[in-house]
Amino acid sequence: MEPITKYTGKVAPLDRVNVDTDQIIPKQFLKRIERSGFGEFLFYDWRYKAPGKLNEEFELNKPEHQGATILVTGDNFGCGSSREHAPWALLDYGFRVIIAPSFADIFYNNCMKNGILPVRLDEDKVKLLMEKAGDANYELTVNLLDQTVTDSSGYYETFEIDPYWKEMLLNGWDEIAVTLRYEEAITAYESR
């Protein structure tokens, strides 16, 4: 995984609550086991009117939000079934940070395990960011070291993150990488 320390990116708003994992990546696209290739199916039922025909009204299809890598969205993002494909699709599409008032617990953890930083901010702070993201090319900087979210016009908020997940993201580790840090000790134990 790529480490995240200080990340600056273009913001896209998704002003919806209770976005479930089936909306993030519909079930018919879960036939692969590799982690890549899911971005094209992200929010499929909202992004397309028909196969191959984009819905120009959908937030991510608007020209001002093309190339966004930070998603600002509503409460309870990632609810529904536990499917690791949801963060895979978000990451494959290009999102590295998701900001919302709350996340479903399993989805939140799956984001961390896959190199996406989910940031919880109060609902009024998220609404303000959504308004600002209506402007083309609006960018935020998320500093994981300092646990801050800022923009160039003075926006400043802090966020909380578990120290375990913070260390994992700062170093670009997944759980396998953490285990491999003890490879010598594991090998010595197996030898005995």
N, C-alpha and C positions, 0 to 999 in steps of 0.2 A: 504494500500500500504506500501511497505517497504521504509523507508527513504533512501535517497542517500546523503552521506556527502563526503566521500572519497572512490572512487571505483577503485580497481585494477582488471584487467582481461586480459585474452588472447584475441588477436586481430585477426579478419578474414577480409581480404580485399574483396570487391565486386566492381571491377573496371568497373562500368557501370553508365551511366547517364540516367536521365529520367526514373528511375525505378518506374513504377506506382503501385497503390494499387492492381490491378488485377494480377500483377506478384508476389507481396508480398503474397497475399492470393487469389487464383482464386475464382471466383463467385460460382462455384459448391459446395464450402465448407462453404458457409455462412448460412447454415440451422439451426445452433444452436444459442441460445441466451445467454448461459453462456460464460464466458470469457476464459475457459480452453479447451484444446484439439485441438487447432489450430496449434500448433508448428509442428506437423508432416506434415502439408500441406504447410508450409512456402516455398516460391519459388518453388512450386510443379512442374511447367512445366520446370524449369531449373534443379531441383534436381534429377528428374527421367526421364529415357529414356522411360520406360513403367511402368505401375503400379507394384510397388514392386521392380523394377530394377533401382538402383542408376546410375546416370550419373557420372562416376568417374572424368570427366573433370571439373565439376562444382566446384567452389571455396570452398563452404562449405562442400563438400563431401570429400575433400582431407584430409588425415590423420593429417597433420600438423595444420589443422584448427578445428579439433574436440574439442568440449568443449569451443569454443570461446564465450565470453560474451560481447565483444565490436566489433561492425561492423563499418568498415571504407569504405565509398562508395562515388559515384560520385554526381555531381550536380543534383538538382531538385529531390531528393529522396522523394518518397511518393506522387508523382503527380497522377492525375487521379481522380477517384470518391472518395467522402468522405466516407470512411468506417473504422469504429473503429476496425473492425476485424483485420486490418493490424497491428496496434500495439499489439493487443492481440496475434497474431501469433508470432510476434517477441519476445515478452516477454515470451510466453509459450515455445518457442524454447530455450530461455536462454539469450537473449540479454538484457542488462540493459542500454547500452550507444550506440548511433549511432553518428558517426562523418561524416560530409559531408560539402561541400561548401555551399549548400543551401537545403532547404526542402520546399515542398508544405505547405502553411500556415495551412490548416486544419489538415493535417497529423502531423505537428509539434505540434500543440495544443493537438491533440489526444494522442500523445506520452506523453506529460507532464501530462495529465489527468490520464494516466494509469501507471505512475511510470517509464517511460523510459526517460533518459536524452538525448535529441538531441543537439549536439554540432556543431555549425557552425565555420569552420576554412577556411582560404583562400585556394584556389584550389592548390597552390604549396605546402602548408603545408600538405594537404590531400594526394597529390601524394607521398610525402616523406614517410608518414605513411604507405601507401599501399606498397611501396617498402620494408620498414622495416618489414611489416607484412608477407612478403614472407618467412621470416625465421620462422622455427618451434618454437613454444612457445614464440613468441614475446608478451610482455605485456605492457600495458599502465596504468598509474594511472590518473584518472580524479578526481580532487578535486573541488567539487562544492562550498565549503566555499570560497576558494581562486580563483575559476574560472580559473583553470589551467589544462593543459594536459602535462604530463611528462612521460619519460621512464628512465630506469636505465643507459642509455648511454648519457644523457645530453640533450635530446629533451625537450624543454620547450616552451609552447605556452599558451596564455591567451584567454579566450572567453567571450562573452557577454551573459547575460541572464536577462530577465525581473525580477525585484525583487519579483513580485507576484509569478511567477513560481518557482523561487529559494526557497522562503519560503515554498511553497507547497511540493516540492521535499525533502527539508531538513527535514521536519516534517513527511513525508509520508502521507500527507493529499490529499484527493480528495475533490471535491466540496461539497459532502455530509458531510464529516468530518468537513469542515469549517462551514457549517450551524449548525451542532450539537454543535459547540463551543458556540453557542448562545441559546442553548436549554432552559435554565432557563428563559431568557428574552422572548422567544417565548411562553413558557408555561404560563408565567405571563400575557402576552398580550392576549392569548386565554382565560384565566380565566376571564379577565375583559370583 
